[in-house]
Amino acid sequence: MPEVQPSELEEAVSALMIGADSSSAALLDYVPPKVSPCANTTAAEGGPIPNCGNEANLSCGKCHLVRNEGEMYGGDLDILFAASGDPRNLMATVNGLPNTYEGTITCVLNDKNVNVVARNIVMLLIAAQLPPAEAAEIILHMWYSARLTKGMLTAINNYVKKLVADVIFKIKDKSDKVLQSKKWTFGSAEVTVRLTKSQWKTLLAIIDAKHDLSKTEEERRKVVLAPHRLDYRERELHTLPGFRRLCSTRLLFNESDSTWLQKDSADPREGWPMQSILSTLHADRNAKNDVNGLLYFHIRSIIERFCNRLQNPVSKVKLMLYCVDAASLPGCCSTETRASGFDRIEVSNIADEAYLGLFKTLGTFTPLLKHHSVNPQATLITLFLNACEIADRQMGNRSDSKVQSSQLKQVMKYLPFSPRHMGTTNSPEMMKIMAANDLVRDYDRIFAFYMDVVMFKASSKQTGVKMRQRNAVVEPWPMRLKKKPGEEGADEEFQSLLASSSSGAERYVEWVREA
């Protein structure tokens, strides 16, 4: 929930509402019986596993081969996901290739969280071996369910556990200070995993973990229904339309003590475009407003398509997985990989100042981009999730009554509100206004300020890349409101963004090597 200066916001609201006809304002559908100013609305409950991702992270999933290299391109493609998280972008990339593409695509996935990497390894080994429909069902449950059936566990034991156990047996006398590599070949597909010996053992422990059902359910409830997080849950529900106020299934237990590893804010629906979910028509199986049911069919179809592509003898897909800090990834890649370079490098939001920052990100990954003479379209893709929030505060917009008043006028075009329901800063309607306030900021101006502060031009010049003025792979502002108030579909777009975890501030910047 955004932190707006209450005094300035209330002052702006009061000024706007003087003389307003309260009867003309639409009442809200959901009003929590009590919304207290309790704490812990920002400190999420749960373990170290990242959330289910958001739609902005999925936006760069397609390499857009036709738009860049051209429809007739038949050369090989090398893609690096330096901080991959789950395999959504991998699947979108492979699924998005033209059916006519006959080259070899090599995708390198890295994440520093061993639990994330372990799950990815299991899912991809299942995808490469089992019939696509069966594999898709297992992967979907591994990804988003808290429990697996006996048949699914048997399949994981038969097709994954034995492979991993064999590797551990063979490296038992190896040093734990170097990466131990294993390549499996399944038809025309390859899966290579490079882990330390201790990481291989953790992978097997996760696969082989035995959990007590009552213990895991107790641990899950401790996180997703934590009493002190009631206020957070009510705020979240308050921005959702009625048919979306359903609990989301959340997953992942610690292999040793069965504790719940994900945050209580993790939501599978945030990882996929809501419009795509709602357009997944299965009228014979579920109601049109059954979002979880539609999500199930939507994701399963994506996974099954990926499995088909992976197992297609015409396709040549090579997958390589690492579990290292992104900053050390170039030194861990094989000599062959470093020499050939990548056509696309996607680094998630590690260029945010809270992580590596822009200069270090460019300096680390630019040498891995293919040279301009080899592929002038080779692109490094950075996502800035926190930049506008930081810049907005530095610019003083949150405490500027003129800026707040201007933004609230924009909000009122989408979200009429009544002075009868304003109450205090912690009233339900004020909470919704505060959330909506973020969606109408002037993000172009805010990000331009951030670029100057962080010195984009100097960083790019020193690292030998240039910033694209027009993105060629991913939309620069994938989540921002695109329709103006009054245009067809504008209200639906606004309500959809308001109900999501995004604010429209998510900014993609693309970089290419200097010629």
N, C-alpha and C positions, 0 to 999 in steps of 0.2 A: 504494500500500500504506500503511495507517495507521501512524503512528509512535506506538507505545505504549511507555511507560517500561518497559524490560525488567525492572528489579529488582522493581517493583511487580507486574507481570504474572506473573513467575515465582513470586513469593511467593504470589500468589493461587492460581495453578495448583497449586503444591505443597500448599497447605492443602486444596484441594479433592480432590486425588488421594490423600491419606493414607488407606490402608486400602481403596482402590478395587480392584476385581477387574479386572485388566488384560485377562483373557481375554474379558470381556463387551464390550469396546470394539471397534467395527468398524475394521478396518484400512483405510487410504486406498488408493484405486485407483492413484494415480500418485505416485511418490516420485522426484524428480530425483536422479540419482546423486550429485551434489554441489551443495549450496546454500551458496555462500560468502557472507560478509558484505560483498560487493563494493559499491562505490558506484554512482552513476548510476541508481538504481532510481526516482528521482523526476524527474530531468532527461531528459525525452523527447528522442529523436533526431528530426531532421527539420526541415522548414522552417516558414514562418509561417502556413500554411493551418490553420484550426481543424479539430478532429477531426470525425468524421461525426455529431456530436451524440449526445445520450443520450435515453433514453425519457422522462425527466422533461421535457425541452424540448418533446417532442411532445404532452404532456398538455394544453396549452392550445390545441391546433390547432383545436378546434371552438368556434364562438362561442356555441353552445347557444341558438339563436334561440328555439326553442319554449319552453324552460325560462324564458327571461327576457322577451323582447318578446311572446311568445305565438304560438301556431300560426297564427293568422289575420293576423299582421303582414305587411303588403304594402309597407311603406315601404322606402326605400333603406338600405343598410348601408355604413358606412365603417370599414375596419379598417386599423390601422397596426401593422406589425411593425418596430419601431425598430432592432432588432439581429437581423435575420432569420436569418443563416446560410443554410443550404440551404432549399429550398422545401417542406419537409415540412409545416409549419404552414399555409402557404398552401393546399396541396392538401387537407389535412384540413378546413380551413375551407370551401372551395368544395364539396368532396364531401359535407360534413355538412349543407348546406342542405336543407331539405325540398323534395321534388319539386314541391310546390305553390307554392313561393316564386317570384314573378314580378317582384320589384323589381330594382334595379341594385345590385350589390355592387362597391365600389371597394376594392382592397387595395393599400396602399403598402408596399413592401419596401425596407428600407435596411440596408446593412452597410458598415462602413468599409474592408473588405478588397476591393480592386479585383478580385482573382482570383475571390473568391466571387461578387461581383456580376456579373462577366463571364460566369461559368458559368451563373448564374441567367438572365441575359438570353438567352443562346443557347438554353437549355432551354425557356424560355417562348415564344420566337419559333417554335421548332420545334413546340411544343405547339399553337400557334394556327393553324398552316398545314398540317401534314401529316396524313394519315389517322391517327386515334387509335392504332390498333394499331402502325403504322410509327413514329409519333412516340414512343410509349411505349418501344419497343425502343431507339431512339437515345438518348433521355433517360436511360434506365436505364444504358446503357453510358457516357454522359458522366459520370454521377453516381458510378458505382462501378467502372468498369473502367479499366485502365491503357492499353488500346488500343482504337481504333475501326477498323471495317472500311472498305474503300475506298468502299463505297456510302454509309456514314454520313458520311464526310468530304465526299463529293460533295453530299449533301443539305444539310449545313451551309454549304457554299460557295454553293449555289444559293438557299437560303432565308434565310440570315443574313448571310453575308459581303457580299453585294451590297448589302443594306440598310444595313449599317454603313459600307461604303466610300462610299456615296452621301452619307451624313450628313457624313462627314469632308471630302469634297470641298466641300460647301456651307458648312461652317463654317471653312474653311482660313484666312480672314482675320479670324475672330472672336477676341476676347480669351480668354485662358485663365483669367481671374480670375472669370468668371461661368459658371453652369451653362447648357449648351446642351441644349435640349429637343427631342425628336422623338417624335411620336405616330404609331403605325401602327394602322390599323383593319382587322380581319379579320372580316367579317360583323358580328355584334353584339358582338364582343369588341374591346377596345382594349388596346394595350401602349404605354406612354409611358416613355421613358428620359430621365433628366436627369443629364448628366455634364459635367465640364469637358472642354475640347478635348483635353488630355493623356490623360484617362481614356478618351475615345472612341478615341484612337490606341492605347492599351494594349489595349483590347477587340479591335481589329482585329489587333494583333500576336499576341494569344493565339489568335485564330481561325486566323490564317495561319501559325502557327509550324510549322516543319519539324523533326522530331526523328529522330536516328539511333537505330535500334532497339537496337543493342548499347550505345550510350551511356546510353540511358534505363534499360535493364535493369541496367546496372552501378550507376547512381545509385540505383535503387530498392533494390537489394540492400544498398548502403552504409547505408541508413536502416533498412529493416525487418529486416535480419539483422546489424546492427552487433554485433561480438563483445563489446564491453563492456556490451551490454544483454542478454546471455544470462540473467543472473539475473532481470531484469524479466520476460522471456518465460517462464521456468520458473515464476515465481510466478503469473503470469497463467494458465498451463496448469493449475497445481495446483488452482485453484478451479473448473475447468470439468469437467462430466461428459464421459465418454469421447467421445461422439459429437459434441461441440462443439470438440474439440481439432484443428480444421482451420485452416489459414492463411486469413486474410481478405484479399481483394483490396484493395489500396490504390492510390490514384490521384494524379494531378495532377503535371505537370512545369512547371518554369519555362520561359516562352516564349523566353528568350534563351540560356540555357546548359543546358537540359534537366535541371537538378537537381530532386530530389524535394521537393515542397513540403509534404507532409503529415507529421505526427508518426508515429512507428512505433507509437504507441498507438491510432491511428485504426482503428475497427472498425465497418463498416456495420451489423452486427447490434445494436450498442448503440443505434442510432437508432430502433428499432422494438420494440414489445412482443413479447417472446419467445413469449408465449402465442398471440398473433395469428399469428405466423410459423408455429408448430407446428400451428395449426389450419387452415392453408392446405392443404387436401387435394388432392393431385394424384398419387394412388396409381398412376395409369397411367404416370406420367413419372418419379417419383423416390421413393426409399425414405423411410420415415417419419422417419428420423434424419439425413437429408441436409439439414442446416440451411441451407446455402448455396443448395441447390436450392429449398427452400421459400421462402427469403428472396427469391429471384429472382421467383418467381410472385406472391408477396405484394406486392412493390413494383411490379411491372409492372401488376398489376391496379389498384392505386391511381392510378398515373400515367395509365393508359388511361381510367379513369373521369373523372379531372380533364380530360383532353383532350376527352372527349365533352361534358362540361359546358361547357367553354370554347367549343366550336364549335357548341353547340346554339343554334339561332336564337331559341329562347324565352328562354334565359339571357342576361343582360346583365352581363358581367364586365369590369371595367376594372382594369388592372394598371399600377402606376407604380413605377419603380425608381430609387433614389438610391444614391450611394456617398460618404457623408459621416460624420463623427463624430456619434454619436447626440445629443450635447449641442447640436450646431449645427443639427440637423434642423429644429426649428421655424422658424428663420430662413430655411431653404432651401425650405420648402414654399411653394406658390403662395398668393397672397392668398385665392383661392377656397377652397383646402383648409383654410387656417387659420380662415377665417370659418365654414365649415360644421362643422368638428370631426369627431371620430371616435366611433363607438359602442363600439369595443374598441381599446385600445392595449396591445400586448404588448411588453415591453422586455427579455425574456430576463433575465439576472442582472446587469444593469448597476447595479442598486440595491445590490449587494454593496459593502462598504466598499473593496474593492480597485479598484473602477471609479468610477462617479459617486457612489455612496453614496445613502442613502435620501432625504435632504433635497433634494439637487440633482436627483435623478430626479423626485421629486414636483413640485418647482418648475418643472422643464423641461417636463413632459408634461401636468400638470393643465390648463393653459390650452388644450390641444388636445382635451380631452374635451368632448363635447357637453354643453351646460348641462342641469341637472336638469329644467328645464321642457320641453326638447326631447325628451330621452330619459332618464328616471330610472334606466334600466338601463345607461347608458354606464359602462364599467368600464376602469380602468387595472390591468393585471396585472403584478405583479412576482414574480420568482423569486429565492429566496435559496439559493445553492448552497454558500457558504462560511460562512454565519452560525453554524451549529451547531458547526462545527469551531472557529471563533474563540472562541465563548462557552464551549465545553467546556474549552478550555485555560485561559481566564480564571477559570473556576470551580474549577480545580484537580482536575477529575475524573480526569485521566490519571495523576496521582500519588497518588490516594487509594485505598489498598488495599481499603477497604470497598466503594467504588463498583466497583472492578475485580472484586472477589470476587462481588458481586451480579450483575454482567453475565456473568461466566463461568458462574455457575450457570444463567443463562438459556441461554447457548450450549450447555451440556451437554445440555439438553433436546432440542436439535435435532441436535447434533453430538457424539456420544460420542467421547472420545479416550483413548488409552492412555498410561500413564506410560512404557512401553517405547519409545515413539516421540517423547517430548518432547525429549530432547537439549538443545541450547542454544536461545537466542532465535532463531537462524537455521535451526533444523531445519524440515523441511517441514510437520510437524504444527503446530508453533508458528506458522508463517506463516499457516496456515489459521485457527487460533484467533484470531490478531490481526485477520485480515480479518473474521471472524464477529463479533468483539467489537463492531464498529461498528454492526452491524445491530440490536442489542438495547438501545441507549442510550435513556434517557428524554428523547426529543427535545422533548416538550411543555414540560417543565421547563427544558430548555436554551434553547429558543427564547424562552420568556417572559423569561429572564434577558437575552437579546440585545435584545429589544424595549425593555427598560428602559434598557440601556446606550446604545443608539442613539437613544433618545427618540422612539419611534414616535408617541406621542400629541402631543408638541410639534410634531413635523415635519408631521403631518397637519393640525393646527390652523392652523399658519402658512401652509400652502399651499392651504387651502380644500377639503380632502377628508376623508373618514372611512374607516377601515378596516372592511370587512365582517366581522362576527362569524362569519357562515356564508358560505363562498364559493358563488357562484351559477354560475360559468363553469367553473372547474377545481377538482379535488379539492385540498385544502390540502397533503396529504402523499401524493402519487401513488405513491411508491415504498416507503413504509414497510410493514413486515410487518403484515398485517391479521388473520391467523389465529393463534390461541393454540396452543402446543404440545399435541399430542394431537388437535386438531381435524382433520377430514378435509381433506386437501390442504395442511396446515401444513408438512410436511416438503418437499413439492415447491415451495411458495412460498419457503421459506427457501433451498433449494439454488439456485433460480433467481435470487434476489437476490444470493446469495453469488457466483454465477458472472458477475454483471454488474459494470459500473463504478460502480453506484450503491450508496449506503449506507443509504438511507431518510431521510437528513437533508435532502433537497430539499423546500423549503417555498414554496408559492405563497401570496401575499397579494393580495387584491383591494381596490381603492379606488374610491369613487364620490364625485362632487361633493356638497358640502353643498347641501341644498335651499334 
